[in-house]
Amino acid sequence: MAQKLLYTSQPFFFTQPTVLAAMAALYGVDTAPPETARVLELGCASGGTPC
């Protein structure tokens, strides 16, 4: 059955490093600068969340 389901591949803007850094700042969390941060992205389905 799973082979018959089509998945759309759309990026999720809220997983981009700049957005995550902004959210962390709102909660008082210090982060690495998004421009130089290393990001390990683990995906599933069609992998539609490129940074």
Buried (B, 14 or more C-beta within 10 A) or exposed (E): EEEEEEEEEEEEEEBBBEEBBEEEEEEEEEEEEBEEEEEEEEEEEEEEBEE
